[in-house]
Amino acid sequence: MTQVLIILVLAFAAANLPFMLERRLFVLPPRGEGKSLVWRLLELVLMYFTVGGIAWLVEKNLGPVQPQHWEFYATTACLFLVFAYPGFVYRFLWRRKGAT
């Protein structure tokens, strides 16, 4: 049960990371005004597969890995997008003081 909670917290943090950091792929400084939405979505997909790989390794250490079908991946991708919503709201929808 503890491993599941750790993976969920890790997924929530990883889903919001692209919206909180301005560096491209978390390393390269942005060119021009900042990171575009396309870069953020690319990083979001990268983080989805990274967290999925970590979760697979945790499951592998606990026992045999259960086979997954497309329904599993569709559900986890949607959950990852829901986890990313607070970061998206903060970056693109939140009105800051002094902004017109």
BAFI-96352 format. One record per residue (C-alpha): residue number from 0; residue in one letter; y negated, z, x negated. Coordinates in steps of 0.001 Angstrom, whole numbers, plus 500000, padded with zeros to 6 digits. Last residue first. Layout:
// residues N
   k r     py     pz     px
 NUM a      Y      Z      X
...
// end
This chain:
// residues 100
   k r     py     pz     px
  99 t 457104 482186 503587
  98 a 458570 484721 501223
  97 g 456433 487796 500549
  96 k 459182 490229 501451
  95 r 462602 488579 501464
  94 r 464208 486977 504493
  93 w 467999 487033 504217
  92 l 469579 483699 505166
  91 f 470458 481929 501898
  90 r 471483 484416 499199
  89 y 472088 487610 501191
  88 v 473707 485779 504079
  87 f 475994 483866 501713
  86 g 476925 487095 499897
  85 p 477748 488807 503197
  84 y 479808 485759 504339
  83 a 482090 485590 501307
  82 f 484712 487932 502835
  81 v 484881 485656 505876
  80 l 485439 482689 503568
  79 f 488265 484586 501812
  78 l 489830 485356 505187
  77 c 489694 481661 506063
  76 a 491377 480769 502756
  75 t 493998 483484 503338
  74 t 494830 482116 506779
  73 a 495047 478487 505678
  72 y 497181 479472 502674
  71 f 499635 481441 504811
  70 e 499852 478705 507435
  69 w 500584 476100 504730
  68 h 503869 477761 503793
  67 q 504703 480725 501587
  66 p 508000 481650 499905
  65 q 508346 485390 499281
  64 v 508167 486480 495657
  63 p 511056 488720 494601
  62 g 510066 492246 493681
  61 l 507054 494426 492906
  60 n 506099 492666 489668
  59 k 506149 489256 491379
  58 e 503935 490573 494172
  57 v 501346 491750 491632
  56 l 501537 488395 489819
  55 w 501102 486507 493109
  54 a 498081 488673 493981
  53 i 496529 487853 490599
  52 g 497148 484153 491163
  51 g 495641 484309 494637
  50 v 492597 486111 493228
  49 t 492126 483289 490717
  48 f 492795 480590 493325
  47 y 490137 481977 495656
  46 m 487761 482545 492707
  45 l 487917 478863 491778
  44 v 487327 477862 495405
  43 l 484256 480126 495530
  42 e 483061 478766 492182
  41 l 483130 475248 493619
  40 l 481303 476500 496711
  39 r 478591 478093 494550
  38 w 478247 474944 492458
  37 v 477826 472850 495618
  36 l 475257 475316 496991
  35 s 473054 474663 493986
  34 k 472509 477018 491052
  33 g 468989 477517 489864
  32 e 465608 475856 489677
  31 g 466311 473602 486718
  30 r 469564 473920 484818
  29 p 471593 477075 485329
  28 p 472850 479089 482353
  27 l 476569 478630 481665
  26 v 478924 481612 481955
  25 f 479693 482636 485566
  24 l 480907 479101 486372
  23 r 477205 478235 486587
  22 r 475037 481305 486000
  21 e 472959 482536 488947
  20 l 475189 485442 489958
  19 m 475211 487074 493402
  18 f 476349 484163 495558
  17 p 479268 483197 493326
  16 l 480353 486873 493150
  15 n 480687 487398 496889
  14 a 484234 486054 497217
  13 a 485311 487822 494021
  12 a 484129 491209 495295
  11 f 485905 490797 498628
  10 a 489059 489480 496950
   9 l 489113 492404 494494
   8 v 488714 494861 497363
   7 l 491577 493158 499225
   6 i 493778 493063 496090
   5 i 493145 496781 495438
   4 l 493947 497602 499055
   3 v 497217 495668 498865
   2 q 498182 497358 495599
   1 t 497621 500785 497137
   0 m 500000 500000 500000
// end
